[in-house]
Amino acid sequence: MRRALFASLGFLATAGIANAAAIDGRWSLFAADCTAELSDAILTVDTAAGTLRYWESECTITNLTAIGTFESVWQLEMSCSGEGDTWQRTALLAVDIPLDGDGSPRLIEVSLDDGFVVSRAWCGPVAPRTK
C-alpha cells in the first residue's frame, strides 16, 4: 500500500499538478451541469487572469501560495464583489485526482472565513474571454 501511495504521489508531480494552473478550469457542484452554458453551480478558476468567477460574483486573486511539498493545495487571498457588495476572502483550493484512475479530478474548496467545504467536478478548461 505504501509503495502504491508513493507511486500515485509521483504521478501527481509528473502530471503537472505541481503548478497553480492545475486548479484552472470550469468546476461544477453537479457533474450534470457541466454541459449547461450557464449554471449557478459553475465556478471558473483562471489563475492567469487572477480570477475566480461564481454565478453572481467575481473574486480577484491578491495572493496565491502553494502549500506543502507536492504543491497540490493552494491558499488564495481574494478581493471579491457581486450583487453590489464587496468583501475579502481566504480559501484553500486543492485538486483531488482519484487514485484508481477511473474518476475525473475534483476541486476541493475550503473557505477559511466561513468554514465550509465544497467538492466540484471537472467540467473542462477555461473558455477564452470575449471581453
Secondary structure, DSSP 8 states (H G I E B T S, - for coil): -HHHHHHHHHHHHHTTTTSGGGG-EEEESSGGGGG-SS-TTEEEEETTTTEEE-SS-EEEEEEEEEESSS--EEEEEEEEEETTEEEEEEEEEEEE--TTS-S--EEEEEETTT--EEEEEEEES------
